[in-house]
Amino acid sequence: MADLIAPMSGKVQKVLVAVGDKVEVDDEVIILEAMKMESPIFAPESGTVKEIKVNAGDNVAEEQVLIVIE
């Protein structure tokens, strides 16, 4: 199991996966806006999305858990 952690604080622009989706290493799963730039956030490992802890529009802190992959 792996937690997808926010590498920086910012605002969630888009969540590109749903609970139950299969993801592979380096799949784009979230778009995070920080410093007026959109940054893709990638899956750290292959697996199934178990939980999504944020929604589009949420502000997140650096190192906050965004998604749990099992």
Biotite code that builds the C-alpha atoms (Angstrom):
import biotite.structure as struc

atoms = struc.array([
    struc.Atom([0.000, 0.000, 0.000], chain_id="A", res_id=1, res_name="MET", atom_name="CA", element="C"),
    struc.Atom([1.250, 3.495, -0.850], chain_id="A", res_id=2, res_name="ALA", atom_name="CA", element="C"),
    struc.Atom([0.111, 6.975, 0.011], chain_id="A", res_id=3, res_name="ASP", atom_name="CA", element="C"),
    struc.Atom([0.304, 9.601, -2.701], chain_id="A", res_id=4, res_name="LEU", atom_name="CA", element="C"),
    struc.Atom([1.707, 12.664, -0.908], chain_id="A", res_id=5, res_name="ILE", atom_name="CA", element="C"),
    struc.Atom([1.437, 16.283, -2.074], chain_id="A", res_id=6, res_name="ALA", atom_name="CA", element="C"),
    struc.Atom([4.964, 17.436, -3.021], chain_id="A", res_id=7, res_name="PRO", atom_name="CA", element="C"),
    struc.Atom([3.978, 21.072, -2.388], chain_id="A", res_id=8, res_name="MET", atom_name="CA", element="C"),
    struc.Atom([1.076, 23.085, -1.064], chain_id="A", res_id=9, res_name="SER", atom_name="CA", element="C"),
    struc.Atom([-1.470, 24.176, -3.638], chain_id="A", res_id=10, res_name="GLY", atom_name="CA", element="C"),
    struc.Atom([-4.991, 23.728, -4.947], chain_id="A", res_id=11, res_name="LYS", atom_name="CA", element="C"),
    struc.Atom([-6.360, 20.525, -6.467], chain_id="A", res_id=12, res_name="VAL", atom_name="CA", element="C"),
    struc.Atom([-7.439, 21.355, -10.032], chain_id="A", res_id=13, res_name="GLN", atom_name="CA", element="C"),
    struc.Atom([-8.530, 17.868, -11.140], chain_id="A", res_id=14, res_name="LYS", atom_name="CA", element="C"),
    struc.Atom([-8.701, 14.359, -9.744], chain_id="A", res_id=15, res_name="VAL", atom_name="CA", element="C"),
    struc.Atom([-8.138, 12.048, -12.720], chain_id="A", res_id=16, res_name="LEU", atom_name="CA", element="C"),
    struc.Atom([-8.965, 8.712, -11.047], chain_id="A", res_id=17, res_name="VAL", atom_name="CA", element="C"),
    struc.Atom([-11.821, 7.180, -9.064], chain_id="A", res_id=18, res_name="ALA", atom_name="CA", element="C"),
    struc.Atom([-11.907, 4.665, -6.221], chain_id="A", res_id=19, res_name="VAL", atom_name="CA", element="C"),
    struc.Atom([-11.424, 1.208, -7.712], chain_id="A", res_id=20, res_name="GLY", atom_name="CA", element="C"),
    struc.Atom([-9.389, 2.397, -10.711], chain_id="A", res_id=21, res_name="ASP", atom_name="CA", element="C"),
    struc.Atom([-6.219, 0.470, -11.532], chain_id="A", res_id=22, res_name="LYS", atom_name="CA", element="C"),
    struc.Atom([-3.125, 2.668, -11.863], chain_id="A", res_id=23, res_name="VAL", atom_name="CA", element="C"),
    struc.Atom([0.414, 2.001, -13.017], chain_id="A", res_id=24, res_name="GLU", atom_name="CA", element="C"),
    struc.Atom([3.631, 3.633, -11.801], chain_id="A", res_id=25, res_name="VAL", atom_name="CA", element="C"),
    struc.Atom([3.866, 7.190, -13.158], chain_id="A", res_id=26, res_name="ASP", atom_name="CA", element="C"),
    struc.Atom([0.194, 7.412, -14.230], chain_id="A", res_id=27, res_name="ASP", atom_name="CA", element="C"),
    struc.Atom([-1.056, 10.985, -13.863], chain_id="A", res_id=28, res_name="GLU", atom_name="CA", element="C"),
    struc.Atom([-3.662, 10.947, -11.064], chain_id="A", res_id=29, res_name="VAL", atom_name="CA", element="C"),
    struc.Atom([-4.057, 14.552, -9.865], chain_id="A", res_id=30, res_name="ILE", atom_name="CA", element="C"),
    struc.Atom([-3.429, 18.008, -11.282], chain_id="A", res_id=31, res_name="ILE", atom_name="CA", element="C"),
    struc.Atom([-2.235, 20.386, -8.554], chain_id="A", res_id=32, res_name="LEU", atom_name="CA", element="C"),
    struc.Atom([-1.999, 24.145, -9.075], chain_id="A", res_id=33, res_name="GLU", atom_name="CA", element="C"),
    struc.Atom([0.815, 25.861, -7.218], chain_id="A", res_id=34, res_name="ALA", atom_name="CA", element="C"),
    struc.Atom([2.362, 29.249, -7.934], chain_id="A", res_id=35, res_name="MET", atom_name="CA", element="C"),
    struc.Atom([-0.068, 29.702, -10.883], chain_id="A", res_id=36, res_name="LYS", atom_name="CA", element="C"),
    struc.Atom([1.322, 26.596, -12.605], chain_id="A", res_id=37, res_name="MET", atom_name="CA", element="C"),
    struc.Atom([-0.438, 23.269, -13.085], chain_id="A", res_id=38, res_name="GLU", atom_name="CA", element="C"),
    struc.Atom([1.676, 20.341, -11.930], chain_id="A", res_id=39, res_name="SER", atom_name="CA", element="C"),
    struc.Atom([0.734, 16.727, -12.613], chain_id="A", res_id=40, res_name="PRO", atom_name="CA", element="C"),
    struc.Atom([1.059, 14.365, -9.664], chain_id="A", res_id=41, res_name="ILE", atom_name="CA", element="C"),
    struc.Atom([1.938, 10.775, -10.591], chain_id="A", res_id=42, res_name="PHE", atom_name="CA", element="C"),
    struc.Atom([1.191, 7.408, -8.978], chain_id="A", res_id=43, res_name="ALA", atom_name="CA", element="C"),
    struc.Atom([4.185, 6.248, -6.878], chain_id="A", res_id=44, res_name="PRO", atom_name="CA", element="C"),
    struc.Atom([3.403, 2.559, -7.542], chain_id="A", res_id=45, res_name="GLU", atom_name="CA", element="C"),
    struc.Atom([1.027, 0.270, -9.413], chain_id="A", res_id=46, res_name="SER", atom_name="CA", element="C"),
    struc.Atom([-2.176, -0.834, -7.718], chain_id="A", res_id=47, res_name="GLY", atom_name="CA", element="C"),
    struc.Atom([-5.818, -0.001, -7.144], chain_id="A", res_id=48, res_name="THR", atom_name="CA", element="C"),
    struc.Atom([-7.079, 3.346, -5.865], chain_id="A", res_id=49, res_name="VAL", atom_name="CA", element="C"),
    struc.Atom([-8.455, 2.536, -2.402], chain_id="A", res_id=50, res_name="LYS", atom_name="CA", element="C"),
    struc.Atom([-9.300, 6.032, -1.148], chain_id="A", res_id=51, res_name="GLU", atom_name="CA", element="C"),
    struc.Atom([-9.303, 9.589, -2.477], chain_id="A", res_id=52, res_name="ILE", atom_name="CA", element="C"),
    struc.Atom([-8.821, 12.076, 0.341], chain_id="A", res_id=53, res_name="LYS", atom_name="CA", element="C"),
    struc.Atom([-9.251, 15.321, -1.668], chain_id="A", res_id=54, res_name="VAL", atom_name="CA", element="C"),
    struc.Atom([-11.655, 16.857, -4.174], chain_id="A", res_id=55, res_name="ASN", atom_name="CA", element="C"),
    struc.Atom([-11.176, 19.355, -6.996], chain_id="A", res_id=56, res_name="ALA", atom_name="CA", element="C"),
    struc.Atom([-10.995, 22.832, -5.463], chain_id="A", res_id=57, res_name="GLY", atom_name="CA", element="C"),
    struc.Atom([-9.460, 21.700, -2.162], chain_id="A", res_id=58, res_name="ASP", atom_name="CA", element="C"),
    struc.Atom([-6.383, 23.480, -0.852], chain_id="A", res_id=59, res_name="ASN", atom_name="CA", element="C"),
    struc.Atom([-3.723, 21.030, 0.290], chain_id="A", res_id=60, res_name="VAL", atom_name="CA", element="C"),
    struc.Atom([-0.612, 21.305, 2.415], chain_id="A", res_id=61, res_name="ALA", atom_name="CA", element="C"),
    struc.Atom([2.818, 19.978, 1.526], chain_id="A", res_id=62, res_name="GLU", atom_name="CA", element="C"),
    struc.Atom([3.108, 16.279, 2.478], chain_id="A", res_id=63, res_name="GLU", atom_name="CA", element="C"),
    struc.Atom([-0.690, 15.874, 2.867], chain_id="A", res_id=64, res_name="GLN", atom_name="CA", element="C"),
    struc.Atom([-2.005, 12.457, 1.800], chain_id="A", res_id=65, res_name="VAL", atom_name="CA", element="C"),
    struc.Atom([-4.022, 12.836, -1.414], chain_id="A", res_id=66, res_name="LEU", atom_name="CA", element="C"),
    struc.Atom([-4.753, 9.251, -2.498], chain_id="A", res_id=67, res_name="ILE", atom_name="CA", element="C"),
    struc.Atom([-4.236, 5.798, -1.003], chain_id="A", res_id=68, res_name="VAL", atom_name="CA", element="C"),
    struc.Atom([-3.174, 3.091, -3.478], chain_id="A", res_id=69, res_name="ILE", atom_name="CA", element="C"),
    struc.Atom([-3.327, -0.578, -2.494], chain_id="A", res_id=70, res_name="GLU", atom_name="CA", element="C"),
])
